[in-house]
């Protein structure tokens, strides 16, 4: 065992010695011997390598493809083929003679001979004169618009006053139409003459007279849209220098006239926005909001600024200021936050309660507001006191308020006659549904006659090609539809142009069967 152990230890030591055996370095004698032996064999190796290169070149020349062989198609050209003849077209340096330092121009005057009188134009003398704008006296000052003619004499002349006789004519016209309005003279022919005279004098009237003319024609229910358009054009020139009070009056009477002019409203809205922080009081802000709701025109910057200013003032509104906000404004102009704040103030004051002690006009206004909030969809989360106030208002108004129905107009009376006598239709002349007076009721169908002035806007931009229903009319029709009524509309002009009952009967039959028509009446086809 001892022998075997000694043997194993010797073998292990031997392996360890072989693994770590130091390398031998080449000595100078060994290197010289190797170089001498390589020099003896070098010629033989070089000749053998040359023979191999020659054999490889021969093999490559036999086996390598040519340029024609590597073409995909026989008619393809090689990559360097387009440039093989470039050397034939090279040119030598081109030298150009320098230009002469002098240029001779020869002018021929062909005007030396005067034209005969028969060939000479009549305005040639004027054309031969030098232009006035080229003279030093006709030069426009710096900053003058390039598209406007500059007249030096006119620029130096002071503005001329309006002649006294013209001012007397304006005053006489304003006093005449106001007197006719006070006396109840609202004949159409008479006011047509007033309108023609007003269009002639509006261009020189002051803003105060223009507003007085507009007020008189609105209260007289004048139906000519051209006059209102003309008045709007004059107001657009005067609002820049108007006071804030006059500006609010212009807003009010434009809305009453139904003049839906986006350009005019933009100009007036910008003026109101500039003065909002100066002398615009709370009542003026409410009036501006009502006008935007009545005309369905939005000036986002003005509306946003007014609502931002009114935010902390809603809880401080008085009774009259709560009445001044129209239901249409509450539903279409106010934001959700402003609407909730206004209704909270109305509930706190107890508007229209008790019903017996409230004026009929105020009671109708808040009953309409309650109908709008209950029937028309708006996602405003109303506070509990507001909901309780609206519920009490509805219960008391339904029990105690008595609304007198609106009588039929002359056109509606004629339609009722044709329906009963010519068509034998069961129709009720007037039916009262809450605050709404329904005319020409047949079951759940209502026939409404649209007035060309009271139910439509005056829209200068659209002309006579298209008419827009007023916001009040659309709100009424929408609420009636939500109450379950079917509303059929008939243009008043379509009925008045018919003279025979046969045509009127045909028009009504077509209306009841097919609904409202947007073209010509049935009797005129």
KOLVOPA-716497 format. One record per residue (C-alpha): x, y, z. Coordinates in nm, 3 decimals, padded with zeros to 5 digits, always signed. Example, Ala and Ser with C-alpha at 12.3 -4.5 7.8 and 13.67 -1.06 7.14 Angstrom:
// residues 2
<<+01.230, -00.450, +00.780>> <<+01.367, -00.106, +00.714>> 
This chain:
// residues 525
<<+00.000, +00.000, +00.000>> <<+00.286, +00.226, +00.081>> <<+00.441, +00.146, -00.254>> <<+00.121, +00.223, -00.441>> <<+00.084, +00.549, -00.259>> <<+00.438, +00.647, -00.341>> <<+00.384, +00.559, -00.704>> <<+00.065, +00.764, -00.723>> <<+00.232, +01.058, -00.565>> <<+00.520, +01.035, -00.808>> <<+00.279, +01.025, -01.106>> <<+00.091, +01.328, -00.982>> <<+00.411, +01.516, -00.931>> <<+00.520, +01.427, -01.279>> <<+00.198, +01.566, -01.429>> <<+00.240, +01.880, -01.233>> <<+00.593, +01.919, -01.361>> <<+00.488, +01.869, -01.724>> <<+00.210, +02.131, -01.696>> <<+00.443, +02.397, -01.561>> <<+00.753, +02.312, -01.763>> <<+00.923, +02.639, -01.870>> <<+00.943, +02.726, -02.240>> <<+01.277, +02.719, -02.416>> <<+01.397, +03.025, -02.598>> <<+01.554, +03.002, -02.944>> <<+01.922, +03.059, -02.943>> <<+02.115, +03.245, -03.208>> <<+02.269, +02.924, -03.344>> <<+01.930, +02.765, -03.391>> <<+01.795, +03.072, -03.570>> <<+02.091, +03.085, -03.810>> <<+02.048, +02.718, -03.890>> <<+01.679, +02.766, -03.969>> <<+01.746, +03.063, -04.198>> <<+02.017, +02.877, -04.387>> <<+01.792, +02.577, -04.444>> <<+01.503, +02.807, -04.565>> <<+01.734, +02.985, -04.804>> <<+01.818, +02.656, -04.962>> <<+01.454, +02.568, -05.022>> <<+01.326, +02.919, -05.124>> <<+01.391, +02.891, -05.504>> <<+01.200, +02.568, -05.520>> <<+00.902, +02.716, -05.335>> <<+00.893, +03.030, -05.559>> <<+00.891, +02.829, -05.883>> <<+00.613, +02.606, -05.750>> <<+00.403, +02.915, -05.653>> <<+00.447, +03.071, -05.999>> <<+00.328, +02.752, -06.164>> <<+00.018, +02.753, -05.943>> <<-00.064, +03.118, -06.034>> <<-00.034, +03.046, -06.406>> <<-00.261, +02.744, -06.375>> <<-00.520, +02.949, -06.182>> <<-00.516, +03.233, -06.437>> <<-00.569, +02.985, -06.718>> <<-00.851, +02.823, -06.527>> <<-01.012, +03.164, -06.456>> <<-00.989, +03.273, -06.819>> <<-01.169, +02.958, -06.924>> <<-01.439, +02.953, -06.659>> <<-01.512, +03.322, -06.569>> <<-01.826, +03.466, -06.743>> <<-01.795, +03.758, -06.979>> <<-01.987, +04.087, -06.957>> <<-02.248, +03.961, -07.203>> <<-02.297, +03.648, -06.995>> <<-02.388, +03.837, -06.675>> <<-02.658, +04.050, -06.848>> <<-03.011, +03.974, -06.747>> <<-03.132, +04.050, -07.098>> <<-02.930, +04.047, -07.416>> <<-03.027, +04.406, -07.495>> <<-02.913, +04.544, -07.157>> <<-02.619, +04.784, -07.155>> <<-02.324, +04.760, -06.926>> <<-02.289, +05.001, -06.636>> <<-01.997, +05.187, -06.797>> <<-02.130, +05.167, -07.151>> <<-02.290, +05.521, -07.165>> <<-01.953, +05.682, -07.085>> <<-01.723, +05.505, -07.330>> <<-01.752, +05.780, -07.594>> <<-01.727, +06.079, -07.362>> <<-01.378, +06.162, -07.475>> <<-01.500, +06.228, -07.830>> <<-01.726, +06.511, -07.720>> <<-01.502, +06.700, -07.485>> <<-01.439, +07.061, -07.591>> <<-01.156, +07.296, -07.530>> <<-01.181, +07.620, -07.328>> <<-01.432, +07.875, -07.463>> <<-01.326, +08.236, -07.456>> <<-01.579, +08.519, -07.500>> <<-01.481, +08.870, -07.584>> <<-01.558, +09.123, -07.308>> <<-01.857, +09.356, -07.371>> <<-01.802, +09.704, -07.494>> <<-01.806, +09.973, -07.232>> <<-02.055, +10.186, -07.419>> <<-02.418, +10.130, -07.530>> <<-02.575, +10.339, -07.805>> <<-02.954, +10.382, -07.812>> <<-03.130, +10.540, -08.108>> <<-03.472, +10.701, -08.044>> <<-03.719, +10.776, -08.319>> <<-03.984, +11.037, -08.244>> <<-04.291, +10.946, -08.445>> <<-04.509, +11.218, -08.286>> <<-04.353, +11.505, -08.481>> <<-04.644, +11.513, -08.718>> <<-04.975, +11.624, -08.572>> <<-05.271, +11.393, -08.616>> <<-05.556, +11.516, -08.832>> <<-05.862, +11.633, -08.643>> <<-06.064, +11.342, -08.774>> <<-05.824, +11.093, -08.611>> <<-05.754, +11.289, -08.293>> <<-05.952, +11.158, -07.990>> <<-06.164, +11.402, -07.798>> <<-05.991, +11.325, -07.464>> <<-05.635, +11.337, -07.593>> <<-05.574, +11.682, -07.442>> <<-05.665, +11.548, -07.101>> <<-05.440, +11.245, -07.142>> <<-05.145, +11.461, -07.250>> <<-05.152, +11.662, -06.929>> <<-04.932, +11.549, -06.639>> <<-05.104, +11.354, -06.366>> <<-05.202, +11.554, -06.058>> <<-05.072, +11.284, -05.826>> <<-04.720, +11.327, -05.971>> <<-04.695, +11.688, -05.862>> <<-04.556, +11.781, -05.520>> <<-04.889, +11.929, -05.413>> <<-05.080, +11.605, -05.478>> <<-04.864, +11.369, -05.276>> <<-05.049, +11.185, -05.002>> <<-04.908, +11.200, -04.649>> <<-04.735, +10.906, -04.489>> <<-04.981, +10.649, -04.363>> <<-05.262, +10.736, -04.606>> <<-05.437, +10.420, -04.739>> <<-05.308, +10.326, -05.080>> <<-05.651, +10.226, -05.209>> <<-05.811, +10.565, -05.135>> <<-05.777, +10.879, -05.343>> <<-05.613, +11.168, -05.164>> <<-05.756, +11.513, -05.223>> <<-05.544, +11.780, -05.059>> <<-05.808, +12.053, -05.076>> <<-06.075, +11.831, -04.931>> <<-05.841, +11.717, -04.655>> <<-05.770, +12.074, -04.550>> <<-06.135, +12.178, -04.564>> <<-06.325, +12.160, -04.230>> <<-06.627, +11.926, -04.207>> <<-06.937, +12.091, -04.334>> <<-07.244, +12.103, -04.108>> <<-07.573, +11.952, -04.213>> <<-07.792, +12.219, -04.371>> <<-08.059, +12.360, -04.146>> <<-08.342, +12.275, -04.384>> <<-08.236, +11.908, -04.380>> <<-08.235, +11.903, -04.001>> <<-08.586, +12.055, -03.999>> <<-08.707, +11.784, -04.235>> <<-08.562, +11.517, -04.006>> <<-08.725, +11.667, -03.698>> <<-09.061, +11.700, -03.875>> <<-09.051, +11.337, -03.985>> <<-08.968, +11.206, -03.637>> <<-09.241, +11.414, -03.475>> <<-09.494, +11.313, -03.741>> <<-09.445, +10.939, -03.702>> <<-09.445, +10.963, -03.321>> <<-09.769, +11.160, -03.330>> <<-09.927, +10.909, -03.568>> <<-09.823, +10.629, -03.332>> <<-09.977, +10.802, -03.030>> <<-10.302, +10.857, -03.217>> <<-10.318, +10.494, -03.323>> <<-10.268, +10.551, -03.695>> <<-10.108, +10.222, -03.800>> <<-10.242, +10.195, -04.154>> <<-10.004, +10.007, -04.380>> <<-10.020, +10.255, -04.667>> <<-09.946, +10.548, -04.436>> <<-09.641, +10.384, -04.283>> <<-09.516, +10.285, -04.626>> <<-09.495, +10.653, -04.708>> <<-09.321, +10.723, -04.378>> <<-09.069, +10.448, -04.454>> <<-08.981, +10.593, -04.796>> <<-08.928, +10.936, -04.646>> <<-08.721, +10.792, -04.360>> <<-08.487, +10.608, -04.599>> <<-08.409, +10.940, -04.768>> <<-08.323, +11.120, -04.443>> <<-08.154, +10.844, -04.242>> <<-07.811, +10.912, -04.389>> <<-07.786, +11.253, -04.215>> <<-07.973, +11.171, -03.893>> <<-07.802, +11.160, -03.558>> <<-07.803, +10.843, -03.347>> <<-08.081, +10.974, -03.125>> <<-08.313, +11.037, -03.420>> <<-08.230, +10.702, -03.577>> <<-08.328, +10.525, -03.255>> <<-08.651, +10.724, -03.232>> <<-08.739, +10.627, -03.589>> <<-08.658, +10.262, -03.521>> <<-08.868, +10.262, -03.204>> <<-09.168, +10.416, -03.381>> <<-09.165, +10.167, -03.667>> <<-09.123, +09.870, -03.429>> <<-09.415, +09.978, -03.212>> <<-09.626, +10.033, -03.524>> <<-09.540, +09.674, -03.629>> <<-09.416, +09.786, -03.966>> <<-09.336, +09.480, -04.179>> <<-09.089, +09.619, -04.431>> <<-08.752, +09.454, -04.381>> <<-08.565, +09.693, -04.611>> <<-08.613, +09.984, -04.372>> <<-08.474, +09.788, -04.077>> <<-08.175, +09.682, -04.287>> <<-08.112, +10.047, -04.379>> <<-08.139, +10.149, -04.014>> <<-07.892, +09.877, -03.920>> <<-07.641, +10.014, -04.170>> <<-07.668, +10.361, -04.017>> <<-07.635, +10.225, -03.664>> <<-07.314, +10.046, -03.761>> <<-07.157, +10.385, -03.837>> <<-07.283, +10.556, -03.521>> <<-07.226, +10.301, -03.242>> <<-06.856, +10.389, -03.217>> <<-06.935, +10.735, -03.078>> <<-07.250, +10.635, -02.886>> <<-07.278, +10.641, -02.509>> <<-07.336, +10.320, -02.316>> <<-07.701, +10.409, -02.260>> <<-07.761, +10.469, -02.632>> <<-07.577, +10.145, -02.709>> <<-07.812, +09.946, -02.484>> <<-08.113, +10.117, -02.641>> <<-07.985, +10.016, -02.983>> <<-07.949, +09.656, -02.860>> <<-08.305, +09.656, -02.728>> <<-08.481, +09.793, -03.035>> <<-08.278, +09.585, -03.278>> <<-08.395, +09.274, -03.093>> <<-08.755, +09.399, -03.093>> <<-08.734, +09.457, -03.468>> <<-08.591, +09.109, -03.526>> <<-08.291, +09.247, -03.719>> <<-08.050, +08.952, -03.716>> <<-07.735, +09.108, -03.861>> <<-07.419, +08.931, -03.747>> <<-07.189, +09.213, -03.860>> <<-07.385, +09.479, -03.673>> <<-07.404, +09.265, -03.359>> <<-07.029, +09.204, -03.372>> <<-06.956, +09.577, -03.393>> <<-07.193, +09.656, -03.109>> <<-07.066, +09.363, -02.904>> <<-06.707, +09.482, -02.935>> <<-06.808, +09.831, -02.823>> <<-06.995, +09.685, -02.525>> <<-06.696, +09.468, -02.437>> <<-06.467, +09.771, -02.426>> <<-06.704, +09.958, -02.194>> <<-06.798, +09.663, -01.976>> <<-06.559, +09.758, -01.697>> <<-06.629, +10.134, -01.720>> <<-06.996, +10.230, -01.697>> <<-07.195, +09.914, -01.776>> <<-07.431, +09.851, -01.484>> <<-07.607, +09.525, -01.399>> <<-07.930, +09.610, -01.582>> <<-07.734, +09.683, -01.902>> <<-07.558, +09.347, -01.880>> <<-07.892, +09.167, -01.842>> <<-08.031, +09.352, -02.144>> <<-07.734, +09.248, -02.358>> <<-07.785, +08.883, -02.255>> <<-08.157, +08.903, -02.344>> <<-08.076, +09.042, -02.689>> <<-07.836, +08.758, -02.764>> <<-08.098, +08.505, -02.658>> <<-08.375, +08.669, -02.860>> <<-08.168, +08.697, -03.180>> <<-07.983, +08.365, -03.140>> <<-07.650, +08.537, -03.203>> <<-07.342, +08.462, -02.998>> <<-07.048, +08.685, -02.919>> <<-06.846, +08.440, -02.706>> <<-06.604, +08.695, -02.565>> <<-06.880, +08.936, -02.462>> <<-07.104, +08.665, -02.315>> <<-06.814, +08.511, -02.125>> <<-06.707, +08.847, -01.983>> <<-07.062, +08.935, -01.871>> <<-07.120, +08.597, -01.706>> <<-06.785, +08.625, -01.532>> <<-06.878, +08.968, -01.395>> <<-07.227, +08.854, -01.291>> <<-07.099, +08.545, -01.109>> <<-07.074, +08.704, -00.761>> <<-07.382, +08.925, -00.824>> <<-07.648, +08.656, -00.879>> <<-07.726, +08.620, -00.504>> <<-07.784, +08.998, -00.484>> <<-08.043, +09.038, -00.765>> <<-08.352, +09.236, -00.675>> <<-08.710, +09.141, -00.760>> <<-08.717, +09.360, -01.071>> <<-08.377, +09.234, -01.188>> <<-08.496, +08.873, -01.159>> <<-08.798, +08.968, -01.370>> <<-08.570, +09.133, -01.629>> <<-08.403, +08.802, -01.723>> <<-08.609, +08.643, -02.002>> <<-08.685, +08.268, -01.993>> <<-08.524, +08.231, -02.335>> <<-08.203, +08.381, -02.194>> <<-08.206, +08.142, -01.899>> <<-08.239, +07.841, -02.127>> <<-08.007, +07.931, -02.415>> <<-07.752, +08.192, -02.300>> <<-07.670, +08.125, -01.935>> <<-07.419, +07.858, -01.849>> <<-07.512, +07.572, -01.615>> <<-07.349, +07.742, -01.318>> <<-07.509, +08.080, -01.393>> <<-07.850, +07.915, -01.450>> <<-07.835, +07.739, -01.113>> <<-07.729, +08.060, -00.937>> <<-08.010, +08.262, -01.096>> <<-08.277, +08.002, -01.014>> <<-08.149, +07.978, -00.658>> <<-08.195, +08.352, -00.621>> <<-08.549, +08.330, -00.767>> <<-08.634, +08.053, -00.521>> <<-08.490, +08.256, -00.236>> <<-08.696, +08.564, -00.329>> <<-09.004, +08.349, -00.402>> <<-09.072, +08.482, -00.750>> <<-09.438, +08.462, -00.866>> <<-09.549, +08.338, -00.523>> <<-09.813, +08.367, -00.400>> <<-09.991, +08.349, -00.735>> <<-10.283, +08.572, -00.637>> <<-10.051, +08.860, -00.549>> <<-09.838, +08.844, -00.865>> <<-09.891, +09.054, -01.176>> <<-10.022, +08.850, -01.470>> <<-09.724, +08.932, -01.695>> <<-09.471, +08.824, -01.429>> <<-09.671, +08.509, -01.353>> <<-09.683, +08.412, -01.724>> <<-09.308, +08.465, -01.751>> <<-09.219, +08.233, -01.465>> <<-09.479, +07.976, -01.567>> <<-09.311, +07.967, -01.907>> <<-08.974, +07.928, -01.735>> <<-09.112, +07.637, -01.530>> <<-09.242, +07.469, -01.847>> <<-08.904, +07.511, -02.014>> <<-08.716, +07.360, -01.720>> <<-08.962, +07.071, -01.691>> <<-09.014, +06.989, -02.059>> <<-08.705, +07.115, -02.241>> <<-08.393, +06.908, -02.177>> <<-08.103, +07.075, -02.000>> <<-07.856, +06.876, -01.791>> <<-07.840, +07.130, -01.507>> <<-07.853, +06.974, -01.162>> <<-08.093, +07.207, -00.982>> <<-08.064, +07.252, -00.603>> <<-08.342, +07.117, -00.384>> <<-08.484, +07.464, -00.292>> <<-08.520, +07.541, -00.665>> <<-08.706, +07.217, -00.731>> <<-08.939, +07.287, -00.437>> <<-09.005, +07.642, -00.562>> <<-09.087, +07.521, -00.915>> <<-09.321, +07.253, -00.780>> <<-09.513, +07.502, -00.564>> <<-09.531, +07.748, -00.856>> <<-09.681, +07.486, -01.087>> <<-09.937, +07.364, -00.834>> <<-10.062, +07.710, -00.738>> <<-10.065, +07.838, -01.097>> <<-10.264, +07.540, -01.227>> <<-10.517, +07.581, -00.948>> <<-10.560, +07.958, -00.933>> <<-10.428, +08.121, -01.251>> <<-10.685, +08.191, -01.519>> <<-10.539, +08.278, -01.859>> <<-10.761, +08.460, -02.106>> <<-10.733, +08.293, -02.450>> <<-10.595, +08.492, -02.741>> <<-10.866, +08.552, -03.007>> <<-10.833, +08.433, -03.366>> <<-10.691, +08.659, -03.632>> <<-10.872, +08.739, -03.957>> <<-10.676, +08.476, -04.149>> <<-10.745, +08.213, -03.882>> <<-11.116, +08.298, -03.890>> <<-11.118, +08.239, -04.266>> <<-10.934, +07.907, -04.225>> <<-11.185, +07.801, -03.959>> <<-11.471, +07.880, -04.196>> <<-11.323, +07.671, -04.479>> <<-11.252, +07.377, -04.246>> <<-11.607, +07.371, -04.111>> <<-11.812, +07.464, -04.418>> <<-11.611, +07.336, -04.714>> <<-11.432, +07.037, -04.563>> <<-11.670, +06.941, -04.278>> <<-11.384, +06.895, -04.030>> <<-11.439, +06.889, -03.654>> <<-11.221, +07.175, -03.538>> <<-11.209, +07.387, -03.223>> <<-11.129, +07.752, -03.273>> <<-10.944, +07.818, -02.945>> <<-10.820, +07.575, -02.678>> <<-10.625, +07.687, -02.371>> <<-10.344, +07.454, -02.261>> <<-10.173, +07.608, -01.961>> <<-10.027, +07.940, -02.071>> <<-10.056, +07.855, -02.442>> <<-10.358, +07.953, -02.650>> <<-10.401, +07.693, -02.923>> <<-10.586, +07.790, -03.241>> <<-10.751, +07.561, -03.497>> <<-10.726, +07.242, -03.291>> <<-10.825, +06.910, -03.454>> <<-10.776, +06.635, -03.198>> <<-10.404, +06.648, -03.115>> <<-10.321, +06.849, -03.428>> <<-10.272, +07.226, -03.421>> <<-10.276, +07.449, -03.727>> <<-10.065, +07.760, -03.671>> <<-10.043, +08.053, -03.913>> <<-09.694, +08.205, -03.928>> <<-09.680, +08.582, -03.953>> <<-09.411, +08.700, -04.199>> <<-09.292, +08.968, -03.954>> <<-09.369, +08.848, -03.602>> <<-09.243, +08.492, -03.654>> <<-08.940, +08.551, -03.879>> <<-08.614, +08.742, -03.847>> <<-08.505, +09.021, -04.078>> <<-08.185, +08.872, -04.223>> <<-07.992, +09.105, -04.457>> <<-07.726, +08.840, -04.526>> <<-07.980, +08.589, -04.660>> <<-08.196, +08.833, -04.856>> <<-08.531, +08.690, -04.963>> <<-08.403, +08.344, -05.050>> <<-08.422, +08.201, -04.698>> <<-08.599, +08.301, -04.378>> <<-08.526, +08.201, -04.021>> <<-08.786, +08.144, -03.751>> <<-08.749, +08.357, -03.442>> <<-08.628, +08.197, -03.123>> <<-08.961, +08.264, -02.945>> <<-09.156, +08.084, -03.218>> <<-08.923, +07.783, -03.215>> <<-08.942, +07.760, -02.835>> <<-09.324, +07.763, -02.846>> <<-09.338, +07.491, -03.111>> <<-09.083, +07.280, -02.921>> <<-09.278, +07.302, -02.595>> <<-09.607, +07.219, -02.769>> <<-09.443, +06.915, -02.930>> <<-09.317, +06.797, -02.590>> <<-09.669, +06.835, -02.454>> <<-09.790, +06.587, -02.715>> <<-09.926, +06.820, -02.985>> <<-09.853, +06.795, -03.356>> <<-09.798, +07.143, -03.498>> <<-09.875, +07.214, -03.866>> <<-09.757, +07.553, -03.988>> <<-09.906, +07.758, -04.270>> <<-09.756, +08.075, -04.415>> <<-09.995, +08.369, -04.398>> <<-09.886, +08.489, -04.743>> <<-09.971, +08.149, -04.894>> <<-10.329, +08.185, -04.770>> <<-10.390, +08.551, -04.848>> <<-10.284, +08.513, -05.210>> <<-10.570, +08.266, -05.272>> <<-10.905, +08.417, -05.374>> <<-11.118, +08.108, -05.435>> <<-11.237, +07.863, -05.170>> <<-11.153, +07.573, -05.403>> <<-10.785, +07.663, -05.393>> <<-10.801, +07.718, -05.017>> <<-10.960, +07.379, -04.968>> <<-10.691, +07.213, -05.180>> <<-10.421, +07.385, -04.976>> <<-10.567, +07.266, -04.645>> <<-10.616, +06.910, -04.770>> <<-10.256, +06.896, -04.886>> <<-10.138, +07.041, -04.553>> <<-10.332, +06.791, -04.344>> <<-10.223, +06.497, -04.557>> <<-09.857, +06.577, -04.628>> <<-09.757, +06.835, -04.367>> <<-09.615, +07.185, -04.424>> <<-09.496, +07.272, -04.773>> <<-09.189, +07.483, -04.841>> <<-09.280, +07.569, -05.200>> <<-09.573, +07.743, -05.360>> <<-09.924, +07.690, -05.229>> <<-10.120, +07.399, -05.365>> <<-10.374, +07.618, -05.542>> <<-10.107, +07.798, -05.741>> <<-09.935, +07.491, -05.892>> 
